Amino acid sequence: MVDVATFQNNNKKNFLISITIVTVSFNAVKTIEQTILSVINQTYSNFEYIIIDGGSVDGTLDIIKKHAHNISYWTSEPDKGIYDAMNKGVVAAKGDYIIFLGADDTLTESCVIEKAASEIANNSFPDIWCGSVRVIDKSLNLCKEYYPMYNNKVELSKMALFHQSVFAKKNLLLEHKFDASLQIVADYEFFCWCAFNKRSISTGNLCIANFSMGGVSVTRVIKAFYERQKVLRRYAPNSNQVSVFLNLVKCYCQFFLKSILLKCRLLHQIRLLSGWKR
């Protein structure tokens, strides 16, 4: 039986946590409204929503303006890439913790921020708290749920945190901004810096966001590998680079295969035949 007084005290403590949700967008007219709706319908009261747009010309701004009364702050101006825009969001944020949600991503449920605030409080307010993400394809089919992989014994090359499910303290993001010279893995670089400098990182199995892989290409896989290699040379120069590359390729191959099977309506049949249960 739940102790009512304890629950009420924990609930009050949770609501002391101010959270900023930042969405970075550019020409996202087809997807941004579902992102916005998943945010503004949250049950948690102590959060703000910021949108940093890179100068969209496809109707994205019309959707943002439509919901402007539920958006704490938004701007539209040219930037130097996604991580430059994310840094702008950090500067504009007023919350104690910040989470970044892409313009084609959605929060999993209306109470997920409230649940995350409870997780943060229950883990003694770490510098970073991270949950899981569901990877979906362009048709919104679930490909896989990825859980955070981090503890003091995990090699940096095997660390897996996902910015769509990461709540990071604002002062940490101001201390070490995203490296805008990296086009794909600046969030990974930030996490490596945090781990290298022994900042407190806690993880949980709460699924925070539906994450769209978008148009993944072979070129992007190779680019991600070289950027990741560059980061590891900074923080873990003795890591096995071949293993890093093979793990990266494995993840993308799994995504591609599941996307193809889903489109062919084969994955469901395979799961039924194998007795798979969710």
C-alpha positions in Angstrom: 0.0 0.0 0.0 1.3 3.4 -1.0 1.8 5.9 1.9 -0.2 8.9 0.9 2.0 11.4 2.8 5.2 10.0 1.2 3.5 10.2 -2.3 2.4 13.8 -1.8 5.9 14.8 -0.6 7.6 13.1 -3.5 5.1 14.7 -5.9 5.9 18.2 -4.5 9.6 17.5 -4.9 9.1 16.3 -8.5 7.3 19.5 -9.4 10.2 21.6 -8.2 12.1 20.4 -11.2 11.7 22.8 -14.0 12.2 21.2 -17.5 12.8 22.8 -20.9 11.9 20.9 -24.0 13.7 22.1 -27.1 12.8 21.3 -30.7 15.1 22.2 -33.5 13.4 22.4 -36.9 14.1 23.2 -40.5 11.5 22.6 -43.2 9.6 20.1 -41.1 6.0 20.9 -42.2 5.0 17.3 -42.6 6.0 16.2 -39.0 6.4 19.1 -36.6 2.7 19.4 -35.6 2.6 15.9 -34.2 5.8 16.8 -32.3 4.3 20.0 -30.9 1.1 18.2 -29.9 3.0 15.5 -28.0 4.7 18.3 -26.0 1.9 20.7 -25.3 -0.5 17.9 -24.1 1.9 16.9 -21.3 0.4 16.6 -17.8 3.5 18.0 -16.1 3.0 21.6 -15.2 6.5 22.9 -14.6 8.0 22.9 -18.1 8.6 25.3 -20.9 8.7 24.6 -24.7 11.2 26.2 -27.0 11.4 25.9 -30.8 14.6 26.9 -32.6 13.8 27.0 -36.4 16.6 27.4 -39.0 14.6 29.6 -41.4 12.0 27.2 -42.8 10.2 28.2 -46.0 7.9 25.2 -46.4 5.0 26.1 -44.1 6.7 25.0 -40.8 6.4 28.6 -39.4 2.6 28.6 -40.1 2.3 25.5 -37.8 4.5 27.0 -35.2 2.4 30.3 -35.2 -0.8 28.2 -35.0 0.4 26.8 -31.6 2.4 29.9 -30.5 0.1 30.4 -27.5 1.4 27.1 -26.1 5.1 27.7 -26.9 7.2 29.6 -24.4 9.7 30.9 -26.9 10.4 30.4 -30.6 12.6 32.0 -33.2 13.4 31.4 -36.9 16.8 32.4 -38.2 19.7 30.8 -40.2 22.1 28.6 -38.2 25.2 26.6 -38.7 23.6 23.2 -38.3 21.5 21.2 -35.8 24.0 21.5 -33.0 24.4 25.2 -33.4 20.7 25.5 -33.1 20.6 23.2 -30.0 23.2 25.5 -28.4 20.9 28.4 -29.0 18.1 26.5 -27.3 20.3 26.0 -24.3 21.0 29.7 -24.0 17.3 30.5 -24.2 16.2 27.8 -21.8 15.2 28.6 -18.2 14.7 25.1 -16.9 16.9 23.2 -14.6 17.0 20.2 -17.0 16.8 20.3 -20.8 15.7 17.6 -23.3 15.9 17.9 -27.1 13.1 16.5 -29.2 13.5 16.5 -33.0 10.9 18.0 -35.3 10.0 14.5 -36.5 10.1 12.9 -33.0 7.2 12.6 -30.5 6.9 12.0 -26.7 5.5 8.5 -26.0 2.6 9.5 -23.7 1.1 12.6 -22.2 2.4 11.8 -18.7 6.0 10.9 -19.7 7.6 14.1 -18.6 5.9 13.8 -15.3 7.3 10.3 -14.9 10.7 11.4 -16.0 10.7 14.2 -13.3 9.9 11.5 -10.8 12.8 9.4 -12.0 15.2 12.3 -11.8 14.1 13.1 -8.2 14.3 9.4 -7.2 17.9 9.3 -8.6 19.0 12.2 -6.5 19.0 14.8 -9.3 21.9 13.5 -11.4 23.7 15.7 -14.0 22.1 13.5 -16.7 19.2 11.1 -16.6 18.4 9.0 -19.6 15.5 6.7 -20.6 14.9 4.6 -23.7 13.7 5.5 -27.2 11.6 3.7 -29.8 13.0 3.8 -33.3 10.3 4.1 -35.9 10.4 4.3 -39.7 8.8 6.8 -42.1 5.5 4.9 -41.9 5.6 5.1 -38.1 6.2 1.4 -37.7 8.1 0.4 -34.6 11.6 -1.0 -35.5 13.2 -1.4 -32.1 13.3 0.0 -28.6 16.8 1.0 -27.6 17.7 1.2 -23.9 20.5 3.4 -22.5 23.8 1.7 -22.1 26.0 3.3 -19.5 27.7 2.5 -16.2 31.2 3.0 -14.8 32.4 -0.2 -16.4 31.1 0.4 -19.9 33.8 1.5 -22.4 33.1 4.9 -24.0 33.0 3.2 -27.4 30.1 1.1 -26.3 28.2 3.9 -24.5 24.7 4.4 -25.9 22.6 7.4 -24.8 20.0 9.1 -27.0 19.4 12.8 -26.8 15.7 12.3 -27.4 15.5 10.7 -24.0 18.3 12.6 -22.1 17.5 15.1 -19.5 20.7 17.1 -18.9 21.2 19.9 -16.4 21.3 23.3 -18.1 24.5 24.4 -16.3 26.3 21.3 -17.7 25.2 22.1 -21.3 26.5 25.7 -20.8 29.8 24.4 -19.4 30.4 22.1 -22.4 28.4 23.2 -25.4 27.7 20.9 -28.4 30.7 20.8 -30.8 29.1 22.4 -33.9 32.0 21.2 -36.0 30.5 17.7 -35.8 27.5 17.2 -38.0 26.2 13.9 -36.6 27.7 12.9 -33.3 28.1 16.1 -31.2 25.6 14.7 -28.7 27.8 11.6 -28.3 30.8 13.9 -27.8 28.9 15.7 -25.1 28.1 12.4 -23.3 31.7 11.2 -23.6 32.9 14.5 -22.1 30.5 14.0 -19.2 31.6 10.4 -18.6 35.3 11.3 -18.9 34.9 14.1 -16.4 32.9 11.8 -14.0 29.6 13.7 -14.1 26.8 11.8 -12.6 24.8 9.8 -15.1 21.7 7.7 -14.3 19.6 5.6 -16.6 16.2 3.9 -16.5 13.8 1.9 -18.7 11.1 4.6 -19.0 10.5 5.1 -22.8 10.6 8.8 -23.4 10.3 9.4 -27.2 9.5 7.9 -30.6 12.6 8.6 -32.6 12.5 8.8 -36.4 15.6 7.6 -38.2 14.6 9.6 -41.3 16.6 9.2 -44.5 19.6 7.2 -43.4 22.2 6.6 -46.1 25.5 4.7 -46.5 27.2 8.1 -46.7 25.8 9.1 -43.4 26.9 5.8 -41.8 30.5 6.4 -42.9 30.4 10.0 -41.8 29.1 9.0 -38.4 31.9 6.5 -38.1 34.7 9.0 -38.8 33.2 11.6 -36.5 32.8 9.0 -33.7 36.4 7.9 -34.3 37.5 11.6 -33.9 35.6 11.8 -30.6 37.1 8.6 -29.3 40.6 9.8 -30.0 39.9 12.6 -27.6 38.5 10.6 -24.7 39.4 6.9 -25.4 42.4 6.7 -27.8 42.9 3.0 -27.0 39.4 1.9 -28.1 39.0 -0.8 -30.8 38.0 1.3 -33.9 37.2 -1.8 -36.0 34.7 -2.9 -33.4 33.2 0.6 -33.3 32.6 0.6 -37.0 31.1 -2.9 -37.1 28.7 -2.1 -34.2 27.6 1.1 -36.1 27.0 -0.9 -39.3 25.1 -3.6 -37.4 22.7 -1.1 -35.9 21.9 0.5 -39.3 21.6 -2.9 -41.0 19.1 -4.0 -38.4 17.1 -0.8 -38.9 17.0 -1.2 -42.7 16.0 -4.9 -42.6 13.2 -4.3 -40.2 11.9 -1.3 -42.3 11.9 -3.5 -45.4 10.1 -6.4 -43.6 7.5 -4.1 -42.2 6.8 -2.6 -45.5 6.3 -6.1 -47.0 4.1 -7.0 -44.0 6.4 -9.9 -43.3 7.7 -9.0 -39.8 4.3 -9.4 -38.2 4.0 -12.9 -39.8 7.5 -13.9 -38.6 6.7 -12.7 -35.1 3.5 -14.8 -35.0 5.3 -17.9 -36.3 8.0 -17.6 -33.8 5.6 -17.0 -30.9 6.9 -13.5 -30.3 5.1 -11.5 -27.5 5.5 -7.8 -26.9 
